[in-house]
């Protein structure tokens, strides 16, 4: 019984884990919050992940950065300096949180 319980807990934890293969490809912002207010200024923004390169236009122009993904956290290492916290919403949707100039942004993304 103990082994079953430990296995069940581990598989539940892994279910929400975002692997590089899952993240790979294009993601479109379909909803965004700036602070605690919904914003429409990010409509049409995207994130594209290929290998360890992220391409995005959420800052207004298209930028690229190298990144590392560990424990559902993306840390950019070259290009621009942000830390994105990820949460898997479904097989085709994720939530990203990032703090920019002391303001928290939350992006709801769907596969593009």
VOLOVEX-154667 format. One line per 4 residues: number of its first residue (from 1); their letters; for each residue x, y, z of C-alpha. Coordinates in nm, 2 decimals, padded with zeros to 4 digits. Example, Ala and Ser with C-alpha at 12.3 -4.5 7.8 and 13.67 -1.06 7.14 Angstrom:
1) AS) 01.23,-00.45,00.78 | 01.37,-00.11,00.71;
% end
This chain:
1) XXXX) 00.00,00.00,00.00 | 00.28,00.24,00.09 | 00.46,00.18,-00.25 | 00.13,00.24,-00.44;
5) XXXX) 00.07,00.57,-00.25 | 00.42,00.69,-00.32 | 00.38,00.60,-00.69 | 00.05,00.78,-00.71;
9) XXXX) 00.18,01.09,-00.56 | 00.48,01.09,-00.79 | 00.27,01.04,-01.10 | 00.04,01.33,-00.99;
13) XXXX) 00.33,01.56,-00.95 | 00.48,01.46,-01.29 | 00.14,01.53,-01.46 | 00.19,01.90,-01.40;
17) XXXX) 00.56,01.90,-01.50 | 00.64,02.07,-01.82 | 00.90,01.89,-02.03 | 01.10,02.06,-02.31;
21) XXXX) 00.91,01.84,-02.57 | 00.58,01.97,-02.44 | 00.69,02.33,-02.45 | 00.84,02.30,-02.80;
25) XXXX) 00.66,02.50,-03.08 | 00.45,02.81,-03.10 | 00.22,02.94,-02.82 | -00.02,03.23,-02.86;
29) XXXX) -00.14,03.46,-02.58 | -00.51,03.44,-02.56 | -00.55,03.63,-02.23 | -00.32,03.85,-02.03;
33) XXXX) -00.32,04.03,-01.69 | -00.10,04.32,-01.60 | -00.10,04.34,-01.22 | -00.45,04.23,-01.14;
37) XXXX) -00.61,04.39,-01.44 | -00.69,04.22,-01.77 | -00.51,04.38,-02.07 | -00.57,04.36,-02.44;
41) XXXX) -00.24,04.51,-02.54 | -00.08,04.17,-02.57 | -00.33,04.02,-02.82 | -00.14,03.86,-03.10;
45) XXXX) 00.17,03.81,-02.89 | 00.34,03.47,-02.91 | 00.62,03.26,-02.77 | 00.81,03.01,-02.99;
49) XXXX) 01.03,02.75,-02.83 | 01.29,02.55,-03.02 | 01.56,02.37,-02.84 | 01.69,02.62,-02.58;
53) XXXX) 01.59,02.93,-02.79 | 01.28,03.13,-02.71 | 01.14,03.38,-02.97 | 00.87,03.62,-02.86;
57) XXXX) 00.71,03.95,-02.94 | 00.55,04.02,-02.60 | 00.77,04.32,-02.55 | 00.64,04.48,-02.87;
61) XXXX) 00.92,04.37,-03.10 | 01.05,04.02,-03.18 | 01.33,03.91,-02.95 | 01.52,03.59,-02.90;
65) XXXX) 01.68,03.46,-02.59 | 01.85,03.14,-02.48 | 01.68,02.98,-02.18 | 01.69,02.69,-01.94;
69) XXXX) 01.37,02.50,-01.83 | 01.39,02.35,-01.48 | 01.10,02.26,-01.24 | 00.84,02.46,-01.45;
73) XXXX) 01.06,02.77,-01.45 | 01.21,02.93,-01.76 | 01.52,03.14,-01.69 | 01.65,03.33,-01.98;
77) XXXX) 02.03,03.31,-02.00 | 02.12,03.52,-02.30 | 01.92,03.79,-02.49 | 01.70,03.93,-02.21;
81) XXXX) 01.68,03.86,-01.84 | 01.34,03.73,-01.71 | 01.22,03.44,-01.51 | 00.89,03.28,-01.62;
85) XXXX) 00.70,03.05,-01.39 | 00.49,02.80,-01.58 | 00.18,02.60,-01.49 | 00.03,02.34,-01.72;
89) XXXX) -00.34,02.41,-01.76 | -00.42,02.13,-02.01 | -00.25,01.93,-02.29 | -00.27,02.25,-02.51;
93) XXXX) -00.26,02.54,-02.26 | -00.01,02.69,-02.01 | 00.00,02.98,-01.78 | 00.32,03.19,-01.76;
97) XXXX) 00.39,03.44,-01.48 | 00.67,03.70,-01.51 | 00.77,04.01,-01.31 | 00.87,04.31,-01.53;
101) XXXX) 00.97,04.64,-01.36 | 00.79,04.53,-01.03 | 00.47,04.45,-01.22 | 00.35,04.09,-01.24;
105) XXXX) 00.22,03.97,-01.58 | 00.02,03.65,-01.63 | -00.01,03.51,-01.98 | -00.26,03.24,-02.07;
109) XXXX) -00.12,03.06,-02.37 | -00.26,02.81,-02.62 | -00.08,02.61,-02.89 | -00.05,02.81,-03.21;
% end
